[in-house]
Structures are given as C-alpha cells and as structure tokens.
Amino acid sequence: MNRSFFVSIILLAAAAPAYASVVVTEIMYDLADSDAGREWIEIKNTGSSQVDLTVWKLFEADTNHGIAAAGSQMLALPAGAYAIVADNVEKFLIDYPNFSGILFDSSFSLSNTGEAISIRNPELADIDSVAYASSLGAAGDGNSLQKVGNEWIAALPTPGAPNADDPVQPPAVSGEASEPVVSGGGGPVEMADSFSKIRASAGADRTVLAGAETVFEGSAEGFVDATADKIRFHWNFGDGKTGEGNKVAHVFSFPGVYEVFLTVSFAGVSASDSAKITVVENPVVISEIKYGKFIEIYNASARKIDFSKFGVSIGGAKPFYFPDGTFLPPWAYLALEPSLLGFEIPQSGEIKILYPNGKVLLSSIYPNFILGEKESLSLVDDAWTKSKITPGAKNELVKIETAPFGKTPPDWKKPLGSSKPGFETAKKPGFFPPGGLKEPDDATEISLASASYPSEYVWLFFGLGLGILGGLVFFVAKRYLV
C-alpha cells in the first residue's frame, strides 16, 4: 500500500483563477427559537473576476445542494462581492426585511452541534471548506459565526456585509474547550492538533475474481470523535468508476491489476491511501464429492483468492456462503461437510458455486455411481470419475484391472461415455474451466493397469501366418509352373 498525506490549507489562485476565489465568511446555523428554513451562509468572491454560482454546489450532509438565483437577481457574483445562500429565501427576507444584497436560494439543514460544509466548483472540487462546532458560540443566542482574518468568532449577524471587528465572546461552558475551525481557503490557518496526524487506510492488497462483487472498507484515524460521522470517503477504483462511503461494493468486469485509491477528507484536511487489486478469471473449481460426507473445492492457481461471501449449493438447497475474510491459498483443496453447509449431499444432483449476489459462477451435474466406502467422485477434464476418498488432498483415481482376451473378471466394467478400457467415468453437462484441474506437478494422480497378452496367443498368430503364406506359395506354383 502506498500512503500519502496532504493538508489543503492554501488554494493557489494561479491554478484556477476563476474557481479558487469563493470563500465562506459567515454561518448562521442555530437561530433563536425555531430555525427550520431560517439558516444561511455568507460567501465572498475574493477573486478578480465574476463567478456564476448557479453551476456551483454547496456540499453539506454528504449532499451536493444546488444554488439558484433568487427571483430576477443576477446569476453571477461580482469580484469582491458578498452573497447570501439561504435555505429558504422567503423566511430569510422575513428575518432581514431591509436586506438589499445579492441573494441565492438552496436547500439544506445545518447541524446545531457542528459539521463540515464546502463550496464546490462545477467539477465538484472543494474550493473552500469549513468545519464549525457549537462550542465556538452562536448556538441559539442570536449571533452568527464570522470569519475575521484567519479566525472564527461569534458576533451579531452582518449578512451581505463585512463582518464585525469586535468579537462577542461565547459563554464559557465548564469542562469544555473551544475548538478552532479549520478552513480550506483564504490564507494560512492554524490547524487543530487533532487534524495534524490523520491517516487513511484502503485495506490490504489482494486478488479477487472478475465479475464478482468486491467489498472495500476504508478507515481514517486522527479525526476527533465529534466529526467521525462527517468524514468524506471517496474511492477511485482505477477502472473509470468511483464510489462514496467508508464501505462500498464494486465489480471489476475484466482481469487486470488495478490501483484502488481512497481519499478521506474533512474541513479541507485530507489523507489518502491505495491498495493493489489483482483481478483474475475464476480459478476455483469443484474437485471431489462423497455422497453424504463432503464437497471439495480447489483453487487451481498460484494466487491466494479472496473467496468471501461466495456460496455453494446443491439442487434447491439453501446455499452456504463463506464468511468475510475467507481466502483460498494457492493450489489449495477445501473439504466442506454437511453440518457446515447446512444441507445434505445426495447421491446425484447439480452442484453450484455462486457469486456473492447469488448468481451462478459455475455448476455441474454429478452422476449416481455405486461407490465403495473409500471411494468418491472427482471432476477431471470435464468428467466425473471414480476416485479414492481424499478430502483436502490431491485426487487419486481408482485403479481398474483390464481384462485379458477371452476373460471377463466379475468386477470388470466398461467405462461410461468411453469405448476405452481404464476407469469408470461419466461426462458431465455444464460449464467447466478449460484445462481441468491442474497444478504444476499435476494434482490428479491416475494409475491404470496395462493390458497383458499371454504367450500362447503369440504362437497362435505365428502358426496362422505360416499357413497363409504356404497357401499363397502353393497357389502361385500350381498356376504358373505347371
């Protein structure tokens, strides 16, 4: 995993002169009495050109809220100008009937205990971010939080105008320390210690299957508890798709190696981490069955496979799904007994391996062979074959003696689906991975007795040959020499 840490403290205007110019300057998050629909924020265009705010977003409570011009007012915010973004324009004008500034409408609900808010450009990049807490003041006392220099203070509201110069100190609360607000724009800001050592984790590198649902769970350390539920988790899966949330599911459609990148952010402070995800075609196959005893699967590859949430079933039985954190080692056999599976293993049926979403990954119909106590069925080269019982180990086919000419021992059986002597086998319908079950030194051991031919048959063939040759000589002599 590759970790990187960065803090978004100063937004460089040279990189995006039009976008990196809007900052949050005032927050009215908790009005006296009922504040439903009465909340608002003030923003300022600190750049040198106007900005069309109707294509920007106010990000709050994990939602990108649209911004619209109020009535017939201008769409753009001129350079150096202030504007109010209100949750409800009508209620705002009731509270401030003499307001004559620039007003925009949106839809949001600010937390009375504190949260993070961001102003985003049309590409949804955070241009300015602010995290506030009720311990800073303005908690239902008629004041608002205002940015003065690089600090936030509680003061009487000044919507659409420069903020107050003289701070109004919030009432002291016993045992509670003031928490500084962290801002993502408007010059250097002193950062709280709780944000200075944050870390992100995208999880471990791993190998997963193409077409299967893979779950990613990220984590972040170093944020204060009060903000833990407000941290943003953004995933880039490396295949052109992205996701949001600390726990997400994703399906890689094709094999390959992908760098999955996680960014966690809060109030302009960010940390990132990446995980290497190797996506392969399915190498896990059905290997062996013993009626009433076990089912065996096999990882026919040199990679450790994440098999979490995959399932196994027979016929219409309720599937068994592997728990989270299940990995199959390279070239590993895994035997599963009925008490674990939750269903019986009948003498014949259709066995299936399932994706986590219940779709069939592969299936096979196994036949009803008469098996001895120490015999099982193994799936070899797309066919079910009698084998010695070897749960969790290499499969070994049952030895069968071939019959000499003219003799048929009682236990001789002609192979099913084959005209060649050797071992009893039955072709199975359905899917099976190309190449069958193989590992570098051949995982399946096949030992068959060679046919034998007694010496008396050699003399019989020799005598017949001499007789035929003598007849030909007699025929030629009689026809041409007489």
HELIX and SHEET records of a PDB file:
HELIX    1   1 LEU A   53  VAL A   55  5                                   3    
HELIX    2   2 VAL A   89  ASP A   95  1                                   7    
HELIX    3   3 SER A  134  LEU A  136  5                                   3    
HELIX    4   4 ASP A  193  PHE A  195  5                                   3    
HELIX    5   5 ASP A  225  LYS A  230  5                                   6    
HELIX    6   6 PRO A  338  LEU A  341  1                                   4    
HELIX    7   7 SER A  455  TYR A  480  1                                  26    
SHEET    1   A 3 ASN A   2  VAL A   7  0                                        
SHEET    2   A 3 VAL A 269  VAL A 280 -1                                        
SHEET    3   A 3 ARG A 206  LEU A 209  1                                        
SHEET    1   B 5 ASN A   2  VAL A   7  0                                        
SHEET    2   B 5 VAL A 269  VAL A 280 -1                                        
SHEET    3   B 5 GLY A 256  PHE A 266 -1                                        
SHEET    4   B 5 ARG A 232  ASN A 236 -1                                        
SHEET    5   B 5 THR A 242  GLU A 244 -1                                        
SHEET    1   C 7 ALA A  68  ALA A  69  0                                        
SHEET    2   C 7 ILE A 102  ASP A 105 -1                                        
SHEET    3   C 7 TYR A  82  ALA A  86  1                                        
SHEET    4   C 7 TRP A  40  ASN A  45 -1                                        
SHEET    5   C 7 VAL A  22  MET A  28 -1                                        
SHEET    6   C 7 SER A 144  VAL A 148 -1                                        
SHEET    7   C 7 GLU A 151  ALA A 155 -1                                        
SHEET    1   D 2 VAL A  51  ASP A  52  0                                        
SHEET    2   D 2 ALA A  76  LEU A  77 -1                                        
SHEET    1   E 5 THR A  63  GLY A  66  0                                        
SHEET    2   E 5 LYS A  57  GLU A  60 -1                                        
SHEET    3   E 5 GLY A 114  ARG A 120 -1                                        
SHEET    4   E 5 ASP A 126  ALA A 133 -1                                        
SHEET    5   E 5 VAL A 182  SER A 183 -1                                        
SHEET    1   F 2 ARG A 199  SER A 201  0                                        
SHEET    2   F 2 SER A 219  GLU A 221 -1                                        
SHEET    1   G 2 GLU A 213  GLU A 217  0                                        
SHEET    2   G 2 LYS A 247  VAL A 251 -1                                        
SHEET    1   H 6 TYR A 333  LEU A 336  0                                        
SHEET    2   H 6 PHE A 294  ASN A 299 -1                                        
SHEET    3   H 6 VAL A 284  LYS A 290 -1                                        
SHEET    4   H 6 GLU A 375  VAL A 380 -1                                        
SHEET    5   H 6 ALA A 383  LYS A 388 -1                                        
SHEET    6   H 6 GLU A 396  LEU A 397 -1                                        
SHEET    1   I 6 TYR A 333  LEU A 336  0                                        
SHEET    2   I 6 PHE A 294  ASN A 299 -1                                        
SHEET    3   I 6 VAL A 284  LYS A 290 -1                                        
SHEET    4   I 6 GLU A 375  VAL A 380 -1                                        
SHEET    5   I 6 ALA A 383  LYS A 388 -1                                        
SHEET    6   I 6 THR A 425  LYS A 427 -1                                        
SHEET    1   J 2 ILE A 305  ASP A 306  0                                        
SHEET    2   J 2 PHE A 327  LEU A 328 -1                                        
SHEET    1   K 4 PHE A 320  TYR A 321  0                                        
SHEET    2   K 4 GLY A 311  ILE A 314 -1                                        
SHEET    3   K 4 GLY A 349  LEU A 354 -1                                        
SHEET    4   K 4 VAL A 360  TYR A 366 -1                                        
END                                                                             
